[in-house]
Amino acid sequence: MKISFGAGNLSEENLLYAKQLGADGLTCTATVLAGYTQNRAVTVDELARLKTHIESYGLELLTFRFRPQDTYNILCNPDNRDWEIDNICATVQAAGRVGIPFVYYNLTPWRSLDTPWSGIPSLPALKEGDLNHGSGPGRYHLASGRGKADLLSHTSTRAAEDAQSVPEQENAPYGHISADELWDRIHYFYKRLIPIAEEAGVNVGAHPNDPPEPIYRGVEQIHNTVDGLKKLVDLIPSERSGLLLCIGTLHEMGEDTMAAIEHFLRQKKIFQVHFRNPTGTVTAGYYQEDFLDEGDLDMHAVMQLLHKYKYSGNMDPDHAVGIAGDKNRRIGFAWELGYMKALRDVVMQG
């Protein structure tokens, strides 16, 4: 089990930060490559240079992550999707040549938009107690953690109110997307992608819908339940098709979190983990993304389960809590990574 940091910026400071804290490697976003946003394609040489650069700091390139916008047409505008699929397939082939074990992409339509929720003209005003907006309707930062720590929260009633308070063109500019339409679009994508991943020897997958609401921003979400995730990994049966399993989002679904983790471990369908521990669920109407030692889950038991099934992928600290005096969540991420390393060491030492 390896611990990795998400990296959208490969400055020397960030690389040294990751190494000094004891990360084994990085999850790199495509935008670390010069010119990627314009070209939307990745070559073998680019990935090889990226891997060599990261390794020069004593780190591994463990995961390559596409921008959420890189699947916009696949999910929202299928008449123009084939060039996106071509680019993703070419990148997976390049990852196989270079030796990058996992590539992941976004399968949540609203996350593929160029304009974030916080950037829409009719953004709902903050209410008393809100510190800042989160990534979508009903998502707000609150001083609800211990010692008034800044935690990201989600309230289902506020999500519905927020969505109704803005023009439909801002909430869901792609229009309504039904579950059947979304499954058809992803199936088309996977028919192209999965054979390429098999040939390249690269694992591929996506993150569950976060937040796991049944309908969110005009989309009937299909990866917001355990059954939906099971269907996704078996859409085109292959040992290369799996998940970036976010433990936090999985728990927020309100199902049996530990049983679901064990199921996907048995099936060898977990290629990367977001190690997160929320308090609450969508089914309860509210959750907050808490400290690892204060959420609903026993994270030691989660780590034991990963070890029991000889999980060999990487784990990222995720959605760091806001600690007093912190800038860019660096203290929060450092706290999470240290906690994860301690759990991993205790479990692996028996």
C-alpha positions as CSV (number, residue, x, y, z in Angstrom):
1,M,0.0,0.0,0.0
2,K,1.5,3.3,-1.1
3,I,0.5,6.8,0.0
4,S,0.4,9.5,-2.7
5,F,-0.3,13.2,-3.0
6,G,-2.5,14.9,-5.6
7,A,-0.4,17.3,-7.6
8,G,-1.6,19.9,-10.1
9,N,1.7,21.9,-9.7
10,L,5.1,20.4,-9.8
11,S,7.0,23.2,-8.3
12,E,10.1,22.2,-6.4
13,E,8.5,23.3,-3.2
14,N,5.5,21.0,-3.8
15,L,7.8,18.1,-4.7
16,L,9.9,18.6,-1.6
17,Y,6.8,19.0,0.5
18,A,5.5,15.6,-0.7
19,K,8.9,13.9,-0.1
20,Q,9.5,15.5,3.3
21,L,6.1,14.3,4.6
22,G,6.8,10.8,3.5
23,A,4.6,10.3,0.5
24,D,5.6,7.4,-1.8
25,G,4.5,9.1,-4.9
26,L,2.1,11.4,-6.7
27,T,-1.3,11.5,-8.4
28,C,-0.6,14.0,-11.3
29,T,-3.2,16.0,-13.0
30,A,-2.8,16.4,-16.8
31,T,-2.3,20.1,-16.4
32,V,1.2,19.6,-15.1
33,L,2.1,19.1,-18.7
34,A,2.9,22.3,-20.6
35,G,0.4,23.0,-23.3
36,Y,-2.0,20.2,-22.3
37,T,-5.1,22.5,-21.9
38,Q,-4.7,23.6,-25.6
39,N,-3.6,20.2,-27.1
40,R,-5.7,17.8,-24.9
41,A,-3.3,15.0,-25.9
42,V,-0.4,13.4,-24.2
43,T,2.6,11.7,-25.8
44,V,4.9,8.9,-24.6
45,D,7.8,11.3,-24.5
46,E,5.9,13.8,-22.3
47,L,4.9,11.1,-19.8
48,A,8.4,9.7,-19.8
49,R,9.9,13.1,-19.0
50,L,7.3,13.7,-16.3
51,K,8.0,10.3,-14.7
52,T,11.8,10.9,-14.7
53,H,11.4,14.3,-13.2
54,I,9.2,13.0,-10.3
55,E,11.6,10.1,-9.7
56,S,14.5,12.5,-9.4
57,Y,12.9,13.6,-6.1
58,G,12.6,10.1,-4.9
59,L,8.9,9.8,-5.7
60,E,6.9,7.6,-8.0
61,L,4.3,8.6,-10.6
62,L,1.5,6.4,-9.4
63,T,-1.6,7.8,-11.1
64,F,-2.3,10.1,-14.1
65,R,-5.5,12.1,-13.7
66,F,-7.4,13.7,-16.6
67,R,-9.0,17.1,-16.0
68,P,-12.8,16.8,-15.2
69,Q,-13.5,18.8,-18.4
70,D,-11.8,16.2,-20.5
71,T,-14.9,14.1,-20.7
72,Y,-17.5,16.9,-21.2
73,N,-18.5,15.7,-24.7
74,I,-18.5,12.1,-23.7
75,L,-21.0,12.8,-21.0
76,C,-22.9,15.9,-22.2
77,N,-22.5,16.4,-25.9
78,P,-22.1,12.9,-27.5
79,D,-22.2,14.2,-31.1
80,N,-18.7,15.6,-30.5
81,R,-17.3,12.8,-28.3
82,D,-15.0,10.7,-30.5
83,W,-12.0,13.1,-30.4
84,E,-12.1,13.1,-26.6
85,I,-12.2,9.3,-26.6
86,D,-9.3,9.2,-29.0
87,N,-7.2,11.4,-26.7
88,I,-8.0,9.4,-23.6
89,C,-7.2,6.1,-25.4
90,A,-3.9,7.5,-26.7
91,T,-2.9,8.7,-23.2
92,V,-3.7,5.2,-21.8
93,Q,-1.5,3.7,-24.4
94,A,1.3,6.1,-23.6
95,A,0.9,5.4,-19.8
96,G,1.4,1.7,-20.6
97,R,4.6,2.4,-22.5
98,V,5.9,4.5,-19.6
99,G,4.8,2.2,-16.8
100,I,2.1,4.3,-15.1
101,P,-0.2,1.8,-13.3
102,F,-3.5,3.8,-13.1
103,V,-5.3,6.5,-15.2
104,Y,-8.6,8.0,-14.1
105,Y,-11.2,10.3,-15.6
106,N,-14.4,12.0,-14.6
107,L,-17.8,10.4,-15.2
108,T,-19.9,13.0,-13.4
109,P,-21.4,15.5,-16.0
110,W,-21.6,18.6,-13.9
111,R,-18.0,18.4,-12.9
112,S,-17.0,18.5,-16.6
113,L,-18.2,22.1,-16.9
114,D,-15.7,24.9,-17.5
115,T,-17.4,27.3,-15.1
116,P,-17.4,26.0,-11.5
117,W,-20.5,26.4,-9.3
118,S,-18.7,29.2,-7.4
119,G,-18.3,31.1,-10.7
120,I,-21.9,31.2,-11.9
121,P,-23.5,34.7,-12.1
122,S,-26.5,33.8,-9.9
123,L,-24.5,32.1,-7.1
124,P,-26.7,32.0,-3.9
125,A,-25.5,34.3,-1.2
126,L,-23.8,32.9,1.8
127,K,-25.9,32.6,5.0
128,E,-25.0,33.1,8.6
129,G,-22.4,30.6,9.6
130,D,-21.2,29.8,6.0
131,L,-17.4,30.4,5.5
132,N,-17.4,29.8,1.8
133,H,-19.1,28.0,-1.1
134,G,-18.3,24.5,-1.9
135,S,-18.2,22.8,-5.3
136,G,-22.0,22.7,-5.9
137,P,-25.5,23.3,-4.6
138,G,-25.9,22.6,-0.9
139,R,-22.1,22.4,-0.3
140,Y,-20.6,24.9,2.1
141,H,-17.6,25.3,4.3
142,L,-18.6,25.6,8.0
143,A,-16.6,26.1,11.2
144,S,-18.2,22.8,12.4
145,G,-15.0,20.8,13.2
146,R,-13.3,20.5,16.5
147,G,-11.8,23.8,17.6
148,K,-13.9,25.5,14.8
149,A,-12.0,23.7,12.1
150,D,-13.2,24.5,8.5
151,L,-15.1,21.4,7.2
152,L,-16.8,21.0,3.9
153,S,-20.5,20.1,4.5
154,H,-23.4,19.0,2.3
155,T,-27.1,19.6,3.2
156,S,-29.7,18.0,0.8
157,T,-32.4,20.6,1.5
158,R,-30.0,23.4,0.7
159,A,-28.9,21.6,-2.4
160,A,-32.5,21.6,-3.7
161,E,-33.0,25.2,-2.6
162,D,-29.8,26.4,-4.3
163,A,-30.6,24.6,-7.6
164,Q,-34.1,26.1,-7.7
165,S,-32.8,29.6,-7.0
166,V,-30.6,29.9,-10.1
167,P,-31.5,29.8,-13.8
168,E,-31.6,26.3,-15.3
169,Q,-28.9,27.4,-17.8
170,E,-26.5,28.0,-14.9
171,N,-27.5,24.9,-12.9
172,A,-27.5,22.4,-15.7
173,P,-26.4,24.1,-19.0
174,Y,-26.3,20.6,-20.7
175,G,-30.1,20.1,-20.0
176,H,-31.6,17.1,-18.2
177,I,-29.6,13.9,-18.5
178,S,-31.4,10.7,-17.7
179,A,-29.8,7.6,-16.1
180,D,-30.4,5.6,-19.3
181,E,-28.8,8.3,-21.5
182,L,-25.8,8.4,-19.2
183,W,-25.3,4.6,-19.1
184,D,-25.5,4.6,-22.9
185,R,-22.9,7.3,-23.2
186,I,-20.5,5.6,-20.8
187,H,-21.0,2.2,-22.5
188,Y,-20.0,3.7,-25.8
189,F,-16.9,5.2,-24.2
190,Y,-16.0,1.9,-22.4
191,K,-16.4,-0.1,-25.6
192,R,-13.5,2.0,-27.0
193,L,-11.5,2.4,-23.9
194,I,-11.4,-0.9,-22.1
195,P,-9.8,-3.0,-24.9
196,I,-7.1,-0.3,-25.2
197,A,-6.5,-0.5,-21.4
198,E,-6.2,-4.3,-21.6
199,E,-3.6,-4.0,-24.5
200,A,-1.6,-1.3,-22.7
201,G,-1.7,-3.1,-19.3
202,V,-3.1,0.0,-17.6
203,N,-5.8,0.1,-15.0
204,V,-8.6,2.7,-15.6
205,G,-11.5,3.9,-13.6
206,A,-13.5,6.8,-12.2
207,H,-14.6,8.4,-8.9
208,P,-18.1,7.9,-7.5
209,N,-20.6,10.7,-7.8
210,D,-19.8,13.2,-5.1
211,P,-22.2,14.2,-3.6
212,P,-24.1,11.0,-4.1
213,E,-27.5,12.6,-4.5
214,P,-30.0,10.8,-6.7
215,I,-30.4,13.8,-8.9
216,Y,-27.9,16.7,-8.9
217,R,-27.6,19.6,-11.2
218,G,-30.1,18.1,-13.7
219,V,-28.4,14.7,-13.8
220,E,-29.9,11.4,-12.7
221,Q,-26.7,10.2,-11.1
222,I,-25.8,6.5,-11.7
223,H,-22.6,6.1,-9.6
224,N,-24.2,7.3,-6.4
225,T,-25.0,3.8,-5.1
226,V,-23.0,0.6,-4.5
227,D,-25.1,-1.2,-7.2
228,G,-24.3,1.6,-9.6
229,L,-20.5,1.2,-9.0
230,K,-20.9,-2.6,-9.4
231,K,-22.6,-2.1,-12.8
232,L,-19.9,0.4,-13.9
233,V,-16.9,-2.0,-13.3
234,D,-18.7,-4.8,-15.1
235,L,-20.0,-2.7,-18.0
236,I,-17.3,-4.1,-20.2
237,P,-15.9,-7.0,-18.2
238,S,-12.2,-6.7,-17.7
239,E,-9.6,-6.9,-15.0
240,R,-8.5,-3.4,-16.1
241,S,-11.8,-1.7,-15.4
242,G,-12.2,-0.6,-11.8
243,L,-12.5,2.4,-9.4
244,L,-10.9,5.3,-7.8
245,L,-12.8,4.4,-4.6
246,C,-13.4,7.4,-2.4
247,I,-14.1,6.0,1.1
248,G,-15.8,9.2,2.0
249,T,-18.3,9.3,-0.9
250,L,-19.0,5.6,-0.5
251,H,-20.0,6.1,3.2
252,E,-22.0,9.2,2.3
253,M,-24.3,6.9,0.2
254,G,-25.7,5.6,3.4
255,E,-25.1,1.9,2.7
256,D,-22.9,-0.7,4.4
257,T,-19.5,1.0,3.8
258,M,-17.3,-1.8,5.0
259,A,-19.2,-4.5,3.1
260,A,-18.9,-2.5,-0.1
261,I,-15.1,-2.0,0.4
262,E,-14.7,-5.7,1.0
263,H,-16.7,-6.6,-2.1
264,F,-14.6,-4.4,-4.4
265,L,-11.4,-5.6,-2.8
266,R,-12.4,-9.3,-3.4
267,Q,-13.2,-8.4,-7.0
268,K,-9.8,-6.6,-7.3
269,K,-11.6,-3.5,-8.6
270,I,-10.0,-0.8,-6.4
271,F,-7.0,0.8,-8.1
272,Q,-6.7,3.9,-5.9
273,V,-8.3,5.1,-2.6
274,H,-9.3,8.5,-1.4
275,F,-8.9,8.1,2.3
276,R,-11.6,10.2,3.9
277,N,-14.0,9.9,6.9
278,P,-17.2,11.9,6.9
279,T,-19.8,12.3,9.6
280,G,-23.4,11.8,8.3
281,T,-24.8,10.6,4.9
282,V,-26.9,11.9,2.0
283,T,-29.7,9.5,3.2
284,A,-29.7,11.3,6.5
285,G,-29.8,14.7,4.7
286,Y,-26.5,16.0,6.0
287,Y,-22.8,15.1,6.1
288,Q,-19.6,16.9,6.8
289,E,-16.1,15.9,5.8
290,D,-14.5,15.4,9.2
291,F,-11.1,14.7,10.7
292,L,-10.0,11.1,10.0
293,D,-10.3,10.3,13.7
294,E,-13.7,11.9,14.2
295,G,-15.9,10.7,11.3
296,D,-18.4,7.8,11.4
297,L,-15.9,5.1,10.2
298,D,-13.1,3.3,12.1
299,M,-10.3,4.1,9.7
300,H,-8.0,1.6,11.4
301,A,-10.5,-1.1,10.5
302,V,-10.6,0.3,6.9
303,M,-6.8,0.1,6.7
304,Q,-6.9,-3.5,8.2
305,L,-9.3,-4.5,5.4
306,L,-7.1,-3.1,2.7
307,H,-4.2,-5.0,4.2
308,K,-6.2,-8.2,4.6
309,Y,-6.8,-8.3,0.8
310,K,-3.2,-7.3,0.0
311,Y,-4.3,-4.0,-1.6
312,S,-1.3,-2.8,-3.6
313,G,-2.6,0.5,-5.0
314,N,-2.1,4.0,-3.7
315,M,-4.1,6.1,-1.3
316,D,-4.5,9.9,-1.3
317,P,-5.3,12.1,1.6
318,D,-8.5,13.9,0.4
319,H,-10.4,17.1,1.2
320,A,-8.1,18.3,3.9
321,V,-9.7,20.0,6.9
322,G,-9.1,23.7,7.4
323,I,-6.8,24.2,10.4
324,A,-6.2,27.6,12.1
325,G,-3.4,29.5,10.4
326,D,-3.2,27.1,7.5
327,K,-2.6,28.2,3.9
328,N,-3.7,26.1,0.9
329,R,-4.6,23.3,3.3
330,R,-0.9,22.3,3.6
331,I,-1.2,21.7,7.4
332,G,-4.4,19.8,6.9
333,F,-2.9,17.5,4.2
334,A,0.2,17.0,6.3
335,W,-1.9,15.9,9.3
336,E,-3.9,13.5,7.1
337,L,-0.8,12.0,5.5
338,G,0.8,11.5,8.9
339,Y,-2.3,9.8,10.3
340,M,-2.5,7.5,7.2
341,K,1.2,6.5,7.5
342,A,0.8,5.7,11.2
343,L,-2.3,3.5,10.5
344,R,-0.5,1.8,7.6
345,D,2.6,1.1,9.6
346,V,0.6,-0.3,12.6
347,V,-1.4,-2.6,10.3
348,M,1.5,-3.9,8.2
349,Q,3.6,-4.6,11.3
350,G,0.8,-6.7,12.7
